[in-house]
Amino acid sequence: MVVAPTPAKAVITCDTVYDGVKPCLNYVLFGGSVPIDCCNGLESLIASATTTADRQSACSCVKSLASHATDEELSRAASIPGQCGASVPFEISPNVDCSKVK
């Protein structure tokens, strides 16, 4: 008998993503400086996304948020990982192909 491994299911939900990035919302909407709570939430999300399925799920949630943002808001959101010294495994964009996130 051959048993194929089942694909990993994502543990990261959009609620998890939204809770993690909620401290970033004021910065994305109005500018200013990135709050430390925003960086902490982002770093926690990155640490929680341990599988490809998790990272693709997080990407889809961020893509959904990005699809409702203005260009200025997108620019600020995309600058957050660099300002926090965090490495996000996908582009913060409404056009990102989350199926290519590994």
Phi and psi in radians as a Rosetta constraint file:
Dihedral C 1 N 2 CA 2 C 2 CIRCULARHARMONIC -1.847 0.35
Dihedral N 2 CA 2 C 2 N 3 CIRCULARHARMONIC 2.238 0.35
Dihedral C 2 N 3 CA 3 C 3 CIRCULARHARMONIC -1.978 0.35
Dihedral N 3 CA 3 C 3 N 4 CIRCULARHARMONIC 2.078 0.35
Dihedral C 3 N 4 CA 4 C 4 CIRCULARHARMONIC -1.515 0.35
Dihedral N 4 CA 4 C 4 N 5 CIRCULARHARMONIC 2.435 0.35
Dihedral C 4 N 5 CA 5 C 5 CIRCULARHARMONIC -1.164 0.35
Dihedral N 5 CA 5 C 5 N 6 CIRCULARHARMONIC 2.462 0.35
Dihedral C 5 N 6 CA 6 C 6 CIRCULARHARMONIC -1.423 0.35
Dihedral N 6 CA 6 C 6 N 7 CIRCULARHARMONIC 2.511 0.35
Dihedral C 6 N 7 CA 7 C 7 CIRCULARHARMONIC -1.060 0.35
Dihedral N 7 CA 7 C 7 N 8 CIRCULARHARMONIC 2.515 0.35
Dihedral C 7 N 8 CA 8 C 8 CIRCULARHARMONIC -1.154 0.35
Dihedral N 8 CA 8 C 8 N 9 CIRCULARHARMONIC 2.370 0.35
Dihedral C 8 N 9 CA 9 C 9 CIRCULARHARMONIC -1.584 0.35
Dihedral N 9 CA 9 C 9 N 10 CIRCULARHARMONIC 2.505 0.35
Dihedral C 9 N 10 CA 10 C 10 CIRCULARHARMONIC -1.223 0.35
Dihedral N 10 CA 10 C 10 N 11 CIRCULARHARMONIC 2.359 0.35
Dihedral C 10 N 11 CA 11 C 11 CIRCULARHARMONIC -1.637 0.35
Dihedral N 11 CA 11 C 11 N 12 CIRCULARHARMONIC -0.497 0.35
Dihedral C 11 N 12 CA 12 C 12 CIRCULARHARMONIC -1.320 0.35
Dihedral N 12 CA 12 C 12 N 13 CIRCULARHARMONIC 2.139 0.35
Dihedral C 12 N 13 CA 13 C 13 CIRCULARHARMONIC -1.866 0.35
Dihedral N 13 CA 13 C 13 N 14 CIRCULARHARMONIC 2.931 0.35
Dihedral C 13 N 14 CA 14 C 14 CIRCULARHARMONIC -1.109 0.35
Dihedral N 14 CA 14 C 14 N 15 CIRCULARHARMONIC -0.589 0.35
Dihedral C 14 N 15 CA 15 C 15 CIRCULARHARMONIC -1.054 0.35
Dihedral N 15 CA 15 C 15 N 16 CIRCULARHARMONIC -0.724 0.35
Dihedral C 15 N 16 CA 16 C 16 CIRCULARHARMONIC -1.080 0.35
Dihedral N 16 CA 16 C 16 N 17 CIRCULARHARMONIC -0.787 0.35
Dihedral C 16 N 17 CA 17 C 17 CIRCULARHARMONIC -1.111 0.35
Dihedral N 17 CA 17 C 17 N 18 CIRCULARHARMONIC -0.831 0.35
Dihedral C 17 N 18 CA 18 C 18 CIRCULARHARMONIC -1.077 0.35
Dihedral N 18 CA 18 C 18 N 19 CIRCULARHARMONIC -0.733 0.35
Dihedral C 18 N 19 CA 19 C 19 CIRCULARHARMONIC -1.092 0.35
Dihedral N 19 CA 19 C 19 N 20 CIRCULARHARMONIC -0.677 0.35
Dihedral C 19 N 20 CA 20 C 20 CIRCULARHARMONIC -1.168 0.35
Dihedral N 20 CA 20 C 20 N 21 CIRCULARHARMONIC -0.671 0.35
Dihedral C 20 N 21 CA 21 C 21 CIRCULARHARMONIC -1.676 0.35
Dihedral N 21 CA 21 C 21 N 22 CIRCULARHARMONIC -0.063 0.35
Dihedral C 21 N 22 CA 22 C 22 CIRCULARHARMONIC -0.914 0.35
Dihedral N 22 CA 22 C 22 N 23 CIRCULARHARMONIC -0.719 0.35
Dihedral C 22 N 23 CA 23 C 23 CIRCULARHARMONIC -1.126 0.35
Dihedral N 23 CA 23 C 23 N 24 CIRCULARHARMONIC -0.202 0.35
Dihedral C 23 N 24 CA 24 C 24 CIRCULARHARMONIC -1.564 0.35
Dihedral N 24 CA 24 C 24 N 25 CIRCULARHARMONIC -0.214 0.35
Dihedral C 24 N 25 CA 25 C 25 CIRCULARHARMONIC -1.036 0.35
Dihedral N 25 CA 25 C 25 N 26 CIRCULARHARMONIC -0.792 0.35
Dihedral C 25 N 26 CA 26 C 26 CIRCULARHARMONIC -1.034 0.35
Dihedral N 26 CA 26 C 26 N 27 CIRCULARHARMONIC -0.754 0.35
Dihedral C 26 N 27 CA 27 C 27 CIRCULARHARMONIC -1.094 0.35
Dihedral N 27 CA 27 C 27 N 28 CIRCULARHARMONIC -0.788 0.35
Dihedral C 27 N 28 CA 28 C 28 CIRCULARHARMONIC -1.082 0.35
Dihedral N 28 CA 28 C 28 N 29 CIRCULARHARMONIC -0.735 0.35
Dihedral C 28 N 29 CA 29 C 29 CIRCULARHARMONIC -1.348 0.35
Dihedral N 29 CA 29 C 29 N 30 CIRCULARHARMONIC -0.671 0.35
Dihedral C 29 N 30 CA 30 C 30 CIRCULARHARMONIC -2.122 0.35
Dihedral N 30 CA 30 C 30 N 31 CIRCULARHARMONIC -0.195 0.35
Dihedral C 30 N 31 CA 31 C 31 CIRCULARHARMONIC 1.476 0.35
Dihedral N 31 CA 31 C 31 N 32 CIRCULARHARMONIC -2.752 0.35
Dihedral C 31 N 32 CA 32 C 32 CIRCULARHARMONIC 1.722 0.35
Dihedral N 32 CA 32 C 32 N 33 CIRCULARHARMONIC -2.427 0.35
Dihedral C 32 N 33 CA 33 C 33 CIRCULARHARMONIC -1.968 0.35
Dihedral N 33 CA 33 C 33 N 34 CIRCULARHARMONIC 2.640 0.35
Dihedral C 33 N 34 CA 34 C 34 CIRCULARHARMONIC -1.306 0.35
Dihedral N 34 CA 34 C 34 N 35 CIRCULARHARMONIC 2.129 0.35
Dihedral C 34 N 35 CA 35 C 35 CIRCULARHARMONIC -1.197 0.35
Dihedral N 35 CA 35 C 35 N 36 CIRCULARHARMONIC 2.605 0.35
Dihedral C 35 N 36 CA 36 C 36 CIRCULARHARMONIC -1.060 0.35
Dihedral N 36 CA 36 C 36 N 37 CIRCULARHARMONIC -0.576 0.35
Dihedral C 36 N 37 CA 37 C 37 CIRCULARHARMONIC -1.119 0.35
Dihedral N 37 CA 37 C 37 N 38 CIRCULARHARMONIC -0.546 0.35
Dihedral C 37 N 38 CA 38 C 38 CIRCULARHARMONIC -1.131 0.35
Dihedral N 38 CA 38 C 38 N 39 CIRCULARHARMONIC -0.853 0.35
Dihedral C 38 N 39 CA 39 C 39 CIRCULARHARMONIC -1.090 0.35
Dihedral N 39 CA 39 C 39 N 40 CIRCULARHARMONIC -0.731 0.35
Dihedral C 39 N 40 CA 40 C 40 CIRCULARHARMONIC -1.099 0.35
Dihedral N 40 CA 40 C 40 N 41 CIRCULARHARMONIC -0.727 0.35
Dihedral C 40 N 41 CA 41 C 41 CIRCULARHARMONIC -1.136 0.35
Dihedral N 41 CA 41 C 41 N 42 CIRCULARHARMONIC -0.732 0.35
Dihedral C 41 N 42 CA 42 C 42 CIRCULARHARMONIC -1.115 0.35
Dihedral N 42 CA 42 C 42 N 43 CIRCULARHARMONIC -0.807 0.35
Dihedral C 42 N 43 CA 43 C 43 CIRCULARHARMONIC -1.126 0.35
Dihedral N 43 CA 43 C 43 N 44 CIRCULARHARMONIC -0.625 0.35
Dihedral C 43 N 44 CA 44 C 44 CIRCULARHARMONIC -1.144 0.35
Dihedral N 44 CA 44 C 44 N 45 CIRCULARHARMONIC -0.743 0.35
Dihedral C 44 N 45 CA 45 C 45 CIRCULARHARMONIC -1.078 0.35
Dihedral N 45 CA 45 C 45 N 46 CIRCULARHARMONIC -0.804 0.35
Dihedral C 45 N 46 CA 46 C 46 CIRCULARHARMONIC -1.043 0.35
Dihedral N 46 CA 46 C 46 N 47 CIRCULARHARMONIC -0.752 0.35
Dihedral C 46 N 47 CA 47 C 47 CIRCULARHARMONIC -1.158 0.35
Dihedral N 47 CA 47 C 47 N 48 CIRCULARHARMONIC -0.559 0.35
Dihedral C 47 N 48 CA 48 C 48 CIRCULARHARMONIC -1.342 0.35
Dihedral N 48 CA 48 C 48 N 49 CIRCULARHARMONIC -0.443 0.35
Dihedral C 48 N 49 CA 49 C 49 CIRCULARHARMONIC -1.468 0.35
Dihedral N 49 CA 49 C 49 N 50 CIRCULARHARMONIC 1.380 0.35
Dihedral C 49 N 50 CA 50 C 50 CIRCULARHARMONIC -1.570 0.35
Dihedral N 50 CA 50 C 50 N 51 CIRCULARHARMONIC -0.297 0.35
Dihedral C 50 N 51 CA 51 C 51 CIRCULARHARMONIC -2.033 0.35
Dihedral N 51 CA 51 C 51 N 52 CIRCULARHARMONIC 2.860 0.35
Dihedral C 51 N 52 CA 52 C 52 CIRCULARHARMONIC -1.019 0.35
Dihedral N 52 CA 52 C 52 N 53 CIRCULARHARMONIC -0.730 0.35
Dihedral C 52 N 53 CA 53 C 53 CIRCULARHARMONIC -1.055 0.35
Dihedral N 53 CA 53 C 53 N 54 CIRCULARHARMONIC -0.706 0.35
Dihedral C 53 N 54 CA 54 C 54 CIRCULARHARMONIC -1.087 0.35
Dihedral N 54 CA 54 C 54 N 55 CIRCULARHARMONIC -0.820 0.35
Dihedral C 54 N 55 CA 55 C 55 CIRCULARHARMONIC -1.149 0.35
Dihedral N 55 CA 55 C 55 N 56 CIRCULARHARMONIC -0.669 0.35
Dihedral C 55 N 56 CA 56 C 56 CIRCULARHARMONIC -1.191 0.35
Dihedral N 56 CA 56 C 56 N 57 CIRCULARHARMONIC -0.661 0.35
Dihedral C 56 N 57 CA 57 C 57 CIRCULARHARMONIC -1.128 0.35
Dihedral N 57 CA 57 C 57 N 58 CIRCULARHARMONIC -0.812 0.35
Dihedral C 57 N 58 CA 58 C 58 CIRCULARHARMONIC -1.060 0.35
Dihedral N 58 CA 58 C 58 N 59 CIRCULARHARMONIC -0.725 0.35
Dihedral C 58 N 59 CA 59 C 59 CIRCULARHARMONIC -1.026 0.35
Dihedral N 59 CA 59 C 59 N 60 CIRCULARHARMONIC -0.812 0.35
Dihedral C 59 N 60 CA 60 C 60 CIRCULARHARMONIC -1.070 0.35
Dihedral N 60 CA 60 C 60 N 61 CIRCULARHARMONIC -0.674 0.35
Dihedral C 60 N 61 CA 61 C 61 CIRCULARHARMONIC -1.169 0.35
Dihedral N 61 CA 61 C 61 N 62 CIRCULARHARMONIC -0.774 0.35
Dihedral C 61 N 62 CA 62 C 62 CIRCULARHARMONIC -1.158 0.35
Dihedral N 62 CA 62 C 62 N 63 CIRCULARHARMONIC -0.682 0.35
Dihedral C 62 N 63 CA 63 C 63 CIRCULARHARMONIC -1.058 0.35
Dihedral N 63 CA 63 C 63 N 64 CIRCULARHARMONIC -0.718 0.35
Dihedral C 63 N 64 CA 64 C 64 CIRCULARHARMONIC -1.094 0.35
Dihedral N 64 CA 64 C 64 N 65 CIRCULARHARMONIC -0.775 0.35
Dihedral C 64 N 65 CA 65 C 65 CIRCULARHARMONIC -1.088 0.35
Dihedral N 65 CA 65 C 65 N 66 CIRCULARHARMONIC -0.759 0.35
Dihedral C 65 N 66 CA 66 C 66 CIRCULARHARMONIC -1.105 0.35
Dihedral N 66 CA 66 C 66 N 67 CIRCULARHARMONIC -0.514 0.35
Dihedral C 66 N 67 CA 67 C 67 CIRCULARHARMONIC -1.174 0.35
Dihedral N 67 CA 67 C 67 N 68 CIRCULARHARMONIC -0.278 0.35
Dihedral C 67 N 68 CA 68 C 68 CIRCULARHARMONIC -1.803 0.35
Dihedral N 68 CA 68 C 68 N 69 CIRCULARHARMONIC 0.016 0.35
Dihedral C 68 N 69 CA 69 C 69 CIRCULARHARMONIC -1.641 0.35
Dihedral N 69 CA 69 C 69 N 70 CIRCULARHARMONIC 2.669 0.35
Dihedral C 69 N 70 CA 70 C 70 CIRCULARHARMONIC -1.347 0.35
Dihedral N 70 CA 70 C 70 N 71 CIRCULARHARMONIC 2.934 0.35
Dihedral C 70 N 71 CA 71 C 71 CIRCULARHARMONIC -1.039 0.35
Dihedral N 71 CA 71 C 71 N 72 CIRCULARHARMONIC -0.705 0.35
Dihedral C 71 N 72 CA 72 C 72 CIRCULARHARMONIC -1.129 0.35
Dihedral N 72 CA 72 C 72 N 73 CIRCULARHARMONIC -0.757 0.35
Dihedral C 72 N 73 CA 73 C 73 CIRCULARHARMONIC -1.128 0.35
Dihedral N 73 CA 73 C 73 N 74 CIRCULARHARMONIC -0.707 0.35
Dihedral C 73 N 74 CA 74 C 74 CIRCULARHARMONIC -1.065 0.35
Dihedral N 74 CA 74 C 74 N 75 CIRCULARHARMONIC -0.747 0.35
Dihedral C 74 N 75 CA 75 C 75 CIRCULARHARMONIC -1.062 0.35
Dihedral N 75 CA 75 C 75 N 76 CIRCULARHARMONIC -0.772 0.35
Dihedral C 75 N 76 CA 76 C 76 CIRCULARHARMONIC -1.154 0.35
Dihedral N 76 CA 76 C 76 N 77 CIRCULARHARMONIC -0.751 0.35
Dihedral C 76 N 77 CA 77 C 77 CIRCULARHARMONIC -1.078 0.35
Dihedral N 77 CA 77 C 77 N 78 CIRCULARHARMONIC -0.746 0.35
Dihedral C 77 N 78 CA 78 C 78 CIRCULARHARMONIC -1.167 0.35
Dihedral N 78 CA 78 C 78 N 79 CIRCULARHARMONIC -0.383 0.35
Dihedral C 78 N 79 CA 79 C 79 CIRCULARHARMONIC -1.447 0.35
Dihedral N 79 CA 79 C 79 N 80 CIRCULARHARMONIC -0.246 0.35
Dihedral C 79 N 80 CA 80 C 80 CIRCULARHARMONIC -1.076 0.35
Dihedral N 80 CA 80 C 80 N 81 CIRCULARHARMONIC -0.857 0.35
Dihedral C 80 N 81 CA 81 C 81 CIRCULARHARMONIC -0.961 0.35
Dihedral N 81 CA 81 C 81 N 82 CIRCULARHARMONIC -0.755 0.35
Dihedral C 81 N 82 CA 82 C 82 CIRCULARHARMONIC -1.120 0.35
Dihedral N 82 CA 82 C 82 N 83 CIRCULARHARMONIC -0.703 0.35
Dihedral C 82 N 83 CA 83 C 83 CIRCULARHARMONIC -1.218 0.35
Dihedral N 83 CA 83 C 83 N 84 CIRCULARHARMONIC -0.454 0.35
Dihedral C 83 N 84 CA 84 C 84 CIRCULARHARMONIC -1.621 0.35
Dihedral N 84 CA 84 C 84 N 85 CIRCULARHARMONIC -0.124 0.35
Dihedral C 84 N 85 CA 85 C 85 CIRCULARHARMONIC 1.217 0.35
Dihedral N 85 CA 85 C 85 N 86 CIRCULARHARMONIC 0.530 0.35
Dihedral C 85 N 86 CA 86 C 86 CIRCULARHARMONIC -1.924 0.35
Dihedral N 86 CA 86 C 86 N 87 CIRCULARHARMONIC 2.617 0.35
Dihedral C 86 N 87 CA 87 C 87 CIRCULARHARMONIC -1.910 0.35
Dihedral N 87 CA 87 C 87 N 88 CIRCULARHARMONIC 1.863 0.35
Dihedral C 87 N 88 CA 88 C 88 CIRCULARHARMONIC -1.607 0.35
Dihedral N 88 CA 88 C 88 N 89 CIRCULARHARMONIC 2.284 0.35
Dihedral C 88 N 89 CA 89 C 89 CIRCULARHARMONIC -1.381 0.35
Dihedral N 89 CA 89 C 89 N 90 CIRCULARHARMONIC 0.320 0.35
Dihedral C 89 N 90 CA 90 C 90 CIRCULARHARMONIC -2.724 0.35
Dihedral N 90 CA 90 C 90 N 91 CIRCULARHARMONIC 2.795 0.35
Dihedral C 90 N 91 CA 91 C 91 CIRCULARHARMONIC -1.330 0.35
Dihedral N 91 CA 91 C 91 N 92 CIRCULARHARMONIC 2.420 0.35
Dihedral C 91 N 92 CA 92 C 92 CIRCULARHARMONIC -1.499 0.35
Dihedral N 92 CA 92 C 92 N 93 CIRCULARHARMONIC 1.709 0.35
Dihedral C 92 N 93 CA 93 C 93 CIRCULARHARMONIC -2.815 0.35
Dihedral N 93 CA 93 C 93 N 94 CIRCULARHARMONIC 2.618 0.35
Dihedral C 93 N 94 CA 94 C 94 CIRCULARHARMONIC -1.302 0.35
Dihedral N 94 CA 94 C 94 N 95 CIRCULARHARMONIC -0.122 0.35
Dihedral C 94 N 95 CA 95 C 95 CIRCULARHARMONIC -1.891 0.35
Dihedral N 95 CA 95 C 95 N 96 CIRCULARHARMONIC 0.093 0.35
Dihedral C 95 N 96 CA 96 C 96 CIRCULARHARMONIC -1.172 0.35
Dihedral N 96 CA 96 C 96 N 97 CIRCULARHARMONIC 2.485 0.35
Dihedral C 96 N 97 CA 97 C 97 CIRCULARHARMONIC -1.657 0.35
Dihedral N 97 CA 97 C 97 N 98 CIRCULARHARMONIC 1.692 0.35
Dihedral C 97 N 98 CA 98 C 98 CIRCULARHARMONIC -1.187 0.35
Dihedral N 98 CA 98 C 98 N 99 CIRCULARHARMONIC -0.350 0.35
Dihedral C 98 N 99 CA 99 C 99 CIRCULARHARMONIC -1.194 0.35
Dihedral N 99 CA 99 C 99 N 100 CIRCULARHARMONIC -0.286 0.35
Dihedral C 99 N 100 CA 100 C 100 CIRCULARHARMONIC -1.620 0.35
Dihedral N 100 CA 100 C 100 N 101 CIRCULARHARMONIC -0.071 0.35
Dihedral C 100 N 101 CA 101 C 101 CIRCULARHARMONIC -1.286 0.35
Dihedral N 101 CA 101 C 101 N 102 CIRCULARHARMONIC 2.279 0.35
